[in-house]
Amino acid sequence: MVIGAGGQIGRPAVEALARDGWEVTAASRRGTRDESWPGEVVTRRLDREDDAALGELIGDGCDLVVDIVAYGAGHARQLTGLADRVGSAVVMSTVSVYGDGTGRGFDTMSEPGGFPQYPVPVREDQPTVPPGDATYSTGKAALERELIAAGDRLPTTLLRAGAIHGPHSPLPRELYFVKRNLDGRRRRVLAHRGESLFHTSAARNIAELIRLAAARPGSRVLNACDPQPLTVAEIGSAVDAVMGVETETVLVDGAAPSPSVGSSPWSVELPVVFDMSAAERELGYRPVVFYPESLPETVDWLTRRLSGQDWREAFPTLARIYPDLFDYAAEDAWFGA
C-alpha cells in the first residue's frame, strides 16, 4: 500500500513498485490514477487522518506500507499501531530534520547568525533538531523518533529527501526560472554569486530508493538525494537550455540585496549537501536520473500548469513560503539604481 500515491513522489513510487512485481494499492485523498501506472494497480480513496479507514484498507495485512505523507508523532503511532498487520514500511522524511548541534538548523537559516554549520557532506549520524510540533522540521523529527523506537515491531526505512523536483510538485522551485523565461525576463539576479548548493532530490530517484528498500526490509535512516547537486546558477542555465532561451545573470557577492531581489528557493549562505554513500552501501542504490535530464518533463508540466492562471493560484504552497519570488518592480528598481 502506498499512502499519498497521487502526489509528486507517490506517482513514480507506485510505478516503480508495480513494475518490480508488487501488487500495489494506491491510496490518496482523491483516489487518483496516474497514466504511467500498469492497469493492475488498485486505487482507493483515503483520508490520512482517519485511523479506522486506514486500518480497514490494510485489512488482514500487507507486506509493505509506503507512507509519503506521514508527519508527526501521531502518524507514526498510527503506523506502529498496525505493526501486527504490516511486514515493513518505507516512510518519507526530510533533510530539514538535521541540526548542527548548537540549536541551529533549517528553521533558523533566515535568522542573523542562524545558518547551521553543517559538515559537508552531511551524513545520517548528524544530530537532528528536537522532536515536537512547532515546525515542519520538528514534526518530522518526532515522526522519525517514534518509528525508530518501534523498529523491532515495524522495520522502517526512513528516507530524508532534499529539494524535491519533478512534475506534480506543490513546491516547484524551478518555477523561479521557468516563469521568468515565460515572462520574457532575460536578466536576473542571484545572491552568493550564484554558487549556492542546496542538494536536490528527483522524485524518480526517491522512487528508486523506495523500490530498493521495499525489497530489503530493515530499520534504517537514509539520505535520499541526487548524485551531484548543481549550483543555483547551473540550475538556471539548465532550465534556459531546456526552454531554448539566453539570459544574463547578475551575480551579487554575499546575501540578496532584498527579499525580492536575488533570493531564489535554493539560495543558501553555505553549502547544504548530503552524503549518499549509505544508500549505495546498504541498498545498492544508483540514481535513475540526473538533474538536467529530468528537467524537460518538469518544465513542460510547469508551463502547462501556468497556462491561463496566476502562479499563486497554481501553486499556493510555493506562494505562501516564497511570496516575493516574482517582484519584478523591485528587480527593475534595483537594476535602475
MARROPA-999944 format. One record per residue (C-alpha): residue number from 1; chain; x, z, y. Coordinates in steps of 0.001 Angstrom, whole numbers, plus 500000, padded with zeros to 6 digits. Example, Ala and Ser with C-alpha at 12.3 -4.5 7.8 and 13.67 -1.06 7.14 Angstrom:
SITE   num   chaine        u        w        v
SITE     1        A   512300   507800   495500
SITE     2        A   513670   507140   498940
# end
This chain:
SITE   num   chaine        u        w        v
SITE     1        A   500000   500000   500000
SITE     2        A   501242   499030   503456
SITE     3        A   499720   501098   506276
SITE     4        A   499858   499288   509619
SITE     5        A   500026   495903   507913
SITE     6        A   498598   493987   510868
SITE     7        A   501465   494715   513248
SITE     8        A   504862   493322   514093
SITE     9        A   506684   494919   511134
SITE    10        A   503739   495120   508754
SITE    11        A   503169   491382   508566
SITE    12        A   506651   490393   507360
SITE    13        A   506841   493553   505193
SITE    14        A   503693   492596   503284
SITE    15        A   505003   489070   502820
SITE    16        A   508407   490286   501577
SITE    17        A   506892   492739   499091
SITE    18        A   504287   490303   497784
SITE    19        A   506867   487596   497219
SITE    20        A   509029   490151   495424
SITE    21        A   506284   490677   492858
SITE    22        A   504412   493705   494226
SITE    23        A   500629   493873   494135
SITE    24        A   500043   494680   497785
SITE    25        A   497109   496262   499575
SITE    26        A   497495   495587   503304
SITE    27        A   495726   498283   505322
SITE    28        A   495152   498106   509073
SITE    29        A   492556   499016   511679
SITE    30        A   491041   495527   511641
SITE    31        A   491816   494520   508084
SITE    32        A   493965   491691   509452
SITE    33        A   495228   488923   507160
SITE    34        A   498356   487005   508120
SITE    35        A   498619   483317   507312
SITE    36        A   502041   483874   505708
SITE    37        A   500694   486202   503011
SITE    38        A   500051   484976   499468
SITE    39        A   496365   484803   498547
SITE    40        A   496567   487733   496118
SITE    41        A   497293   490237   498911
SITE    42        A   494269   492524   499287
SITE    43        A   493279   493537   502836
SITE    44        A   491461   496741   503747
SITE    45        A   490412   498415   506985
SITE    46        A   491840   501876   507544
SITE    47        A   491698   504471   510301
SITE    48        A   495154   506071   510093
SITE    49        A   493745   509400   511279
SITE    50        A   491102   509588   508523
SITE    51        A   492598   511663   505692
SITE    52        A   489664   511059   503385
SITE    53        A   489745   507295   503903
SITE    54        A   493462   507161   503134
SITE    55        A   493013   509241   500006
SITE    56        A   490146   507038   498877
SITE    57        A   492188   503891   499443
SITE    58        A   495074   505215   497349
SITE    59        A   492589   506177   494653
SITE    60        A   494164   507207   491358
SITE    61        A   497585   506360   492692
SITE    62        A   500092   503710   493702
SITE    63        A   503778   503174   493112
SITE    64        A   504687   502779   496770
SITE    65        A   503334   503585   500227
SITE    66        A   504939   501827   503190
SITE    67        A   503890   503523   506416
SITE    68        A   504700   501530   509532
SITE    69        A   502699   503641   511981
SITE    70        A   503312   507258   510878
SITE    71        A   504034   509619   513752
SITE    72        A   504410   513364   513992
SITE    73        A   504262   516238   511543
SITE    74        A   500555   515682   510887
SITE    75        A   501035   512209   509445
SITE    76        A   503950   513472   507356
SITE    77        A   501771   516203   505833
SITE    78        A   499056   513641   505228
SITE    79        A   501521   511646   503116
SITE    80        A   503062   514616   501306
SITE    81        A   499555   515855   500512
SITE    82        A   499168   512719   498392
SITE    83        A   502551   513123   496675
SITE    84        A   500985   513622   493245
SITE    85        A   499445   510136   493513
SITE    86        A   502315   508229   495153
SITE    87        A   505533   507159   493448
SITE    88        A   507672   506828   496577
SITE    89        A   507410   505997   500268
SITE    90        A   509167   503958   502938
SITE    91        A   508383   505203   506446
SITE    92        A   509364   503757   509818
SITE    93        A   511196   505954   512281
SITE    94        A   513301   505124   515328
SITE    95        A   516852   505388   516632
SITE    96        A   515432   507323   519582
SITE    97        A   515492   510473   517398
SITE    98        A   519267   510625   517922
SITE    99        A   520652   513196   520342
SITE   100        A   524246   513719   521352
SITE   101        A   524350   517407   520506
SITE   102        A   524198   518526   524150
SITE   103        A   520456   518112   524724
SITE   104        A   520705   514501   525844
SITE   105        A   519007   511587   524114
SITE   106        A   516705   508654   524769
SITE   107        A   514289   510915   526669
SITE   108        A   516960   511853   529233
SITE   109        A   518555   508414   529715
SITE   110        A   516950   507816   533101
SITE   111        A   517864   511239   534497
SITE   112        A   521005   511738   536630
SITE   113        A   523783   512691   534202
SITE   114        A   521337   512470   531330
SITE   115        A   522726   509471   529485
SITE   116        A   523709   510584   525973
SITE   117        A   527355   510374   524959
SITE   118        A   526901   508776   521558
SITE   119        A   529811   507944   519263
SITE   120        A   529771   504187   518711
SITE   121        A   528525   503086   516304
SITE   122        A   526040   505905   515656
SITE   123        A   525790   506958   512013
SITE   124        A   522842   508587   510272
SITE   125        A   524524   512018   510281
SITE   126        A   524423   512155   514086
SITE   127        A   522282   515123   515294
SITE   128        A   518671   514440   516248
SITE   129        A   516549   515809   519052
SITE   130        A   514470   518910   518232
SITE   131        A   511174   518101   516470
SITE   132        A   507982   518598   518445
SITE   133        A   505103   516801   520073
SITE   134        A   506392   516500   523647
SITE   135        A   507676   512912   523446
SITE   136        A   507755   509904   521154
SITE   137        A   511293   510836   520069
SITE   138        A   510486   514457   519255
SITE   139        A   507340   513371   517398
SITE   140        A   509334   511006   515198
SITE   141        A   511897   513773   514619
SITE   142        A   509052   516028   513447
SITE   143        A   507846   513289   511100
SITE   144        A   511330   512973   509638
SITE   145        A   511846   516703   509174
SITE   146        A   508621   517154   507175
SITE   147        A   509295   514163   504932
SITE   148        A   512935   515095   504306
SITE   149        A   511870   518621   503337
SITE   150        A   509386   517194   500811
SITE   151        A   511855   514760   499285
SITE   152        A   511705   516418   495867
SITE   153        A   507951   515763   495714
SITE   154        A   507795   512417   497526
SITE   155        A   511032   510390   497586
SITE   156        A   511020   508773   501023
SITE   157        A   513285   506252   502718
SITE   158        A   513166   506713   506491
SITE   159        A   514187   503630   508476
SITE   160        A   515409   504128   512049
SITE   161        A   514805   500909   513974
SITE   162        A   516295   499891   517319
SITE   163        A   514849   497471   519910
SITE   164        A   512441   495658   517584
SITE   165        A   511866   491952   518195
SITE   166        A   509705   489234   516722
SITE   167        A   506117   487959   517070
SITE   168        A   503123   490331   517349
SITE   169        A   505067   492927   519334
SITE   170        A   503252   495343   521670
SITE   171        A   506608   495805   523453
SITE   172        A   508206   492338   523653
SITE   173        A   511391   492910   525657
SITE   174        A   512147   489175   525505
SITE   175        A   509283   488665   527957
SITE   176        A   511728   489739   530689
SITE   177        A   513461   486365   530368
SITE   178        A   510641   484224   528951
SITE   179        A   508210   484900   531804
SITE   180        A   510880   484340   534456
SITE   181        A   511644   480957   532950
SITE   182        A   507957   480050   532716
SITE   183        A   507527   481084   536369
SITE   184        A   510403   478869   537484
SITE   185        A   512686   481764   538405
SITE   186        A   516097   480221   537969
SITE   187        A   518088   483120   539411
SITE   188        A   518097   486671   538085
SITE   189        A   519985   489944   538461
SITE   190        A   521468   492111   535711
SITE   191        A   522889   495594   536155
SITE   192        A   526097   496797   534467
SITE   193        A   527461   493235   534715
SITE   194        A   525028   492163   532024
SITE   195        A   527215   493878   529434
SITE   196        A   524668   496462   528271
SITE   197        A   524423   496758   524494
SITE   198        A   521125   498105   523117
SITE   199        A   521020   497425   519388
SITE   200        A   518180   495124   518346
SITE   201        A   516156   495092   515109
SITE   202        A   514464   491919   513871
SITE   203        A   511114   492634   512252
SITE   204        A   512125   490334   509406
SITE   205        A   515353   492290   508830
SITE   206        A   513362   495527   508741
SITE   207        A   511029   493917   506194
SITE   208        A   514047   493102   504045
SITE   209        A   515162   496743   504193
SITE   210        A   511657   497817   503180
SITE   211        A   511767   495404   500231
SITE   212        A   515127   496730   499077
SITE   213        A   514156   500399   499492
SITE   214        A   510927   499781   497560
SITE   215        A   512946   498662   494547
SITE   216        A   515328   501652   494809
SITE   217        A   513237   504786   495484
SITE   218        A   515117   507734   496918
SITE   219        A   515266   510343   499658
SITE   220        A   517410   508902   502430
SITE   221        A   517651   508098   506136
SITE   222        A   518987   504676   507126
SITE   223        A   519551   502800   510364
SITE   224        A   517553   499564   510469
SITE   225        A   519215   497273   512994
SITE   226        A   520523   493734   513300
SITE   227        A   524059   492948   512111
SITE   228        A   525554   492375   515550
SITE   229        A   523984   493399   518880
SITE   230        A   524139   490950   521778
SITE   231        A   524716   491964   525378
SITE   232        A   521713   491611   527665
SITE   233        A   523387   488598   529322
SITE   234        A   523847   486978   525909
SITE   235        A   520185   487604   525095
SITE   236        A   519191   485897   528343
SITE   237        A   521403   482906   527556
SITE   238        A   519924   482654   524062
SITE   239        A   516378   482631   525485
SITE   240        A   517402   479940   528008
SITE   241        A   518786   477798   525193
SITE   242        A   515521   478014   523242
SITE   243        A   513473   477152   526344
SITE   244        A   515835   474401   527486
SITE   245        A   516455   475762   530985
SITE   246        A   519539   476503   533076
SITE   247        A   519685   479694   535122
SITE   248        A   522074   481586   537368
SITE   249        A   522711   485237   536578
SITE   250        A   523930   487521   539371
SITE   251        A   525911   490385   537834
SITE   252        A   525919   493785   539503
SITE   253        A   528564   496417   538911
SITE   254        A   527005   499710   537848
SITE   255        A   523348   500651   537907
SITE   256        A   520480   498450   539074
SITE   257        A   520052   498265   542870
SITE   258        A   516456   499472   542379
SITE   259        A   513936   499883   539520
SITE   260        A   512585   496440   540447
SITE   261        A   515905   494607   540691
SITE   262        A   518381   494131   537858
SITE   263        A   516948   496588   535362
SITE   264        A   515943   494956   532075
SITE   265        A   514470   496575   528938
SITE   266        A   517965   496506   527397
SITE   267        A   519894   497774   530426
SITE   268        A   521823   500891   529442
SITE   269        A   524769   502605   531072
SITE   270        A   526832   502865   527867
SITE   271        A   526633   501029   524528
SITE   272        A   523845   502163   522196
SITE   273        A   524947   500705   518865
SITE   274        A   524223   501861   515312
SITE   275        A   526192   501777   512073
SITE   276        A   524602   499679   509299
SITE   277        A   527147   500421   506562
SITE   278        A   524919   502992   504791
SITE   279        A   522152   500424   504256
SITE   280        A   524708   497947   502953
SITE   281        A   526208   500548   500633
SITE   282        A   523007   502134   499303
SITE   283        A   520666   499145   499189
SITE   284        A   522956   496134   499189
SITE   285        A   521369   495122   502487
SITE   286        A   522256   491807   504070
SITE   287        A   520379   490518   507136
SITE   288        A   517972   487657   506539
SITE   289        A   518037   486501   510162
SITE   290        A   520359   486715   513173
SITE   291        A   519072   487200   516705
SITE   292        A   519469   483639   518050
SITE   293        A   517760   482092   515000
SITE   294        A   514840   484477   515299
SITE   295        A   514136   483597   518938
SITE   296        A   512190   480295   518672
SITE   297        A   509178   481860   516942
SITE   298        A   509244   484813   519360
SITE   299        A   509413   482574   522443
SITE   300        A   506620   480363   521111
SITE   301        A   504396   483372   520390
SITE   302        A   505041   484895   523829
SITE   303        A   504325   481599   525584
SITE   304        A   501000   481254   523794
SITE   305        A   500018   484866   524487
SITE   306        A   500704   484457   528210
SITE   307        A   498602   481326   528498
SITE   308        A   495653   481978   530775
SITE   309        A   496113   485720   531258
SITE   310        A   498147   488212   533265
SITE   311        A   501134   489680   531441
SITE   312        A   499744   493202   531956
SITE   313        A   496575   492267   530109
SITE   314        A   498501   490548   527327
SITE   315        A   500973   493421   526881
SITE   316        A   499558   496681   528270
SITE   317        A   502107   498860   526432
SITE   318        A   505016   496953   527931
SITE   319        A   503411   497123   531383
SITE   320        A   502961   500890   531107
SITE   321        A   506579   501544   530112
SITE   322        A   508174   498888   532355
SITE   323        A   505788   498425   535309
SITE   324        A   508440   496840   537591
SITE   325        A   509706   494043   535321
SITE   326        A   508433   491182   537487
SITE   327        A   508598   492372   541082
SITE   328        A   509742   489004   542411
SITE   329        A   509200   490035   546042
SITE   330        A   511713   492864   545652
SITE   331        A   514192   490498   543995
SITE   332        A   513826   487935   546791
SITE   333        A   514290   490609   549434
SITE   334        A   517477   491797   547703
SITE   335        A   518827   488239   547463
SITE   336        A   517988   487730   551140
SITE   337        A   519883   490830   552137
# end
